[in-house]
Structure formats: C-alpha cells, structure tokens
C-alpha cells in the first residue's frame, strides 16, 4: 500500500490495536518492511500485518524474534500475553482458536440444535443464557455479553466473506428463552441478516424425525490458504479439530443435514410464521 493510502491504526480501540500500533511504530522507526521484519521467522508478512492491525495475536516465538530484530528489550514478548488475555476477555480459553480464525474464514457452516448460535444472538438472548447459569457475577456476564457482541460485528464488516450458513432445529425458534416481544426481535434479527445476504439460514422441522448430527453441535470453518477446522462444544468445554479425515466426516454429515432441512426460502417463511405466533400469543405444542 502506498504511504499516501496508508490507514493509521487507532491504538485506543483495544489492547491488541495499541500493541499493533506500537509494533508498526517500532518497525517503521527501524526502517524495516513487513517482509524484512519476519525474515528468519516461520511467519509471513501478511501474518505480521494482521498483528499490527490488531486482528491476530502475537505468538511468543514471533514476539521474541521481533524483540531481537528491533532491539526492543523483550517488550513485545512481555506484552503479548496481556494482549492475548484482552482478546479473550468474555470468552473461554478453549474458544481462542475459533475466535481468531473465524475472522479469516471464507465459509462458516454451523449447526445448532438447542440454542441460537452466538453470532446471531441479540443482547437480551445472550444475557438470558448467561444468567441461567446462576453461578456468574454481573461483571462476568457483562464481559461475556461484550465479547459476544464484538464477535457479531463480523456481519457489519464491509466485505463479502465469510459466507455463513446456519442450520437450526425448529425447537430453537419456539423455545421461549425470552418473553414473546424479545423473541420476536431475536427472530427478526435473523431475518434481517438473511435479507442483507450476510447469512443463509435453514431449519430442520420437527417432522423430520431422526437426522444427521442429532448428537452434536458443530461449527465448520474453511479457508483459502489453510486446511478446514471443526469446532464443537458442550456447556463447559469445547474442542477444535483439525484432523482432515475427521473434519471431512463432519462435513459430509453437515451436507446430509442440509439436505433434510427446509430450503432457505421455506425457512424464512417458517420464521415469519413463528413471529406471528409470538405476537398473537400462540404456543406451539
């Protein structure tokens, strides 16, 4: 990028952005390009550029390399763990890899049989789920809500990727996690995202019966420059899988699941009907 077109980094936006801005300052003060700074490390210039913009975390080995080249007396190694904790605020440690990689993904395919996925949740829906645990302080809940809202900003970015395809069970739409008025807002939020072509939703109706992935919730992420990832979780832990054979098995199961779900058009019609039911005070059996 030419210097006249260079976009500055707002270091006040977050700890990772502050860290990235200092990294760029020290690199440019030393007269080095991105390529020159990463030379001799296992990382590329694009990776370092994303760290400077606050979009990726700094691995410890790269931080040591940067400190050595820039002669910054261990500053970036000392601070990289602080940045990591700041990026994770409101999220579990086992979710760290997904939190980082979903911003880079070309596609995200998600199956959620019990709740609306985090990327699609409204703030009241998030709070209701966190408060149901009854073991967290208000400060912890606020942090988790802030973290999840920040993730959802993925759909506000001015870009076409990732393509997000989500499959829900009909039970998710009709489960009264919130009072009817707020459930309407939650479902209309999903419809609005679909209208903006940021998501492609499908619903598995009650009438389907047995179907693939009944025992799992999953998120599949694919990339243009890396192998795909699978993420699955339960209440208090999550697992990221990168074994190609296992990921391929889940991808096949997900394809079969989409085949038994309603089409995206029929799904939006069903959601609109459920919205009407909530507005009219109807409760499905």
N, C-alpha and C positions, 0 to 999 in steps of 0.2 A: 504494500500500500504506500503511495506517495506521501511525503510528510504533510503536504497540504490537505490530504484527505484523512489524515490520522485522527482517530477518535480517542479522546482522552478517557481515562478511567476515573470514575467517581469513587475515590477511596472512602468516602463517608457512607457509601451504600451498605457495606457489610465488612466484616473482618477479612474474608477472602479477597474482596476488592482492594482493601487497604494494603494487604500483603502483596497482591499482584501489582499494585501501583508502585510500591517500593521496589519490587523486583525489576520492573521496567526502568525505573529511575536509575538504579544501580547499574543495570546492563548498559543503558544508553550513556551514562556518565563514563563508563569504561570504553565506550566506542565500539561495542560488540553488537553484531546482528543476532537474531534468534539462533540462526544456524551455527554461528561461531560459539555461542554460549553452550549449546548442547553437544558440541563436538567432543567426542571421547566418553559420552554417556550412552545409556541404552535408550534414550528418548529422542523424539523428533522435534523439529521447530514448531509444528502445529500444537503439539502437546504443551510446550512451554508457553506458547501464545495464549492458550486457553487458561493456563495458570495465571498469567498476567491479567487476564480479563476477569478473574475470579470465578471461572467456570469449572475448573478442575482442581483437585487437591494436589499438593506437592508431596511426592514420595520422599521418604527420608534419604534414600541414596542419591536422588537428584538434588535435594537440598544441600547435601554435603558437597556434591560436585560444583554446584553454583557458588557456595561459600568459598571453595578452593579457588575457582577461576576469578571470582570478583573480589577475593580477599576481603570478605565481609565478616571475618572473625566468628563464624558459626551462627550468625544472626538468623539466616533462613532455616537452618536445622533446628535451632531453639524454638522458633515461632511456628513451624509447620504443624506441630501437634495442637497448638492453640487454634489454628485455622481449621484443622480437622474437627475439633470439638464444636467450633462455631457453626460449621457447615452441618453438623449432625444435630444441632440443638432442636429438640422436639421430635427427633427420630431415634429409633433403636439402632444400636451399633450393627446388628445383623442386616440392617437395611442399607448400609452405607454404599455398597457397590451399585445397587439399583438406583439410589438417589443420584449417583454420579453419572451412570450410563444412560438413564432414560432421556437425558437432555441431548445425547448424541445419537440416539436410536433413529433408524429410518422407519421402523414399524414397531408398534407395541400392540400385542394381542392379549386381552385379559378376559378371564372367566371368573365371575364372582357369583356363587350360588346362594349366598346368605346376606350380604350387605352391598350397598352401592360402593364401588371402589373409591379409594381416597382421591384420585384425580378428578372425580366427578361430584364429590360431595359439596354441599353448601355448608356454611359455617354452623348453622343450628344442627344439622345432621352430624357433623363432626363432634360437636360438643355433647350431643346426646349419647353417642357411642362411648366417648371417653368417660363421661360422668357415670355411665352404667357400671363401670369397674368399681367405683366407690372406695378405691384404695389410693387415689391420687389427690394431691393438693390442687388448689385452684391455680397456683403458679405453674404446676406441671401440666395441667390441662391447657392453660393459655399458651404455653410453649409448644405443645403438640399441635394445637389449632393453628398457630402462626406458621409452623413448619409445613403443615399440610396445605395451607392456603398458598404458601410460596411455591409448592410443587404444582398446584393447579394453575399457576401463572404460565405454565408451559403452553397452554392453549391461547394465551394472549400474545405470544411472541409473533412477530411479523414474518412467519415462514410457513412452509407447507409440510414440513416433517417435524415430529414423527406422525405417520399415519396411525391413528389409534382406533382399534377395532375392539369393541367390548361386547361380551355375551353375558346376560343376566338371566337368572331364573325368575319366572313370574312372581314367585313368592317375595322377592326383593321389592317389587313395586308395591305390593299390597301389605307388606309388613309395616305396621304403624309405629315406626321409630319416633315419629314426631306427631303433633296434633295435625288434623287434616289440612289446615291452611298452609302450614310449613311443608307438609308432604307435597302439596300442590307446587309450591315454589321449588322444591327439590326436583320433582319430575319435569317441571317446565324448564329448569336449568339444563337438563339432559337434552330436551327437545331443541332448545336454543343452540346448544353446541353442535347438534346434528345439522340444524339449519345453516349454521356457519361453515359446515363441512369440515369441522375440526375432529369429529368422531363419527364412527359408523356403529350404531347400536343394533343388537339383536336380542331377542328374548326367547328363552325356552319355555313354552307354555306348560301348565300343569298337566295337560292331556297327553304329553309325550311319554310319560312313564319313565322306564329305565333308559338311560342315555350315557354317552361317554363322559368321563371326568366327574362322576357323581361324588367321588370321594376326595376331590381336590379343588382348591382354588389356585389358579396359576396366572403368571404374567410372563409372556414370551417377548423378548426384545431381539431385533435383528439390526445389523449394522452394515454399512457399505465397506468398512475396512477391518472388520473383526468377526469372529465366529458368534453365533447367536447365544443368548443367555436365557435361562429359565429361573423364575423366582416363585417360590411357594411359601406360605406361612400359615401358622395357627395363632392362637391367642397371644402366646408369649415368646415365640421364636419364629425365625424364618430361615430359609435355605436358598442359596444361589447355586445353580448347577450350570457348569459349562462343558460337561462331557457331551461330545457331539452325538453319540449314539442315543443317550437318554433324552437329550433335547429333541432329537428327531422323532422319538416315540411320542413325546408330548405334543409336538407339532401335528403329528398325524391324528392324535386324539382330538386336538382342538379343531382340526378341519372337519372331522366327523361330527363334532358338537355343533359347529356352524350349520352343517347340513340338516340337522334335525330342528334347528331353531327357526323362528319366524323370519321372513325376509326383513331387511331394514325398513321398508315401507310399511309392512304389516306391523312391525314392532312399534313404529311411531303412532300408528292408529290405535294399538292396544294401550300405549302410554296415555294417549289423549282420552281414551275411554276410562282408564283408571283415574285420571284427573277429574273427569266429570263425576265419577262415583264419590271421590273425596268431597267434592263441592256439594254434592247432593246428600251427603251423609250416609251413603250406602257402604255396607261392609260385605265383602265377598266371603262366601262360605269356604 
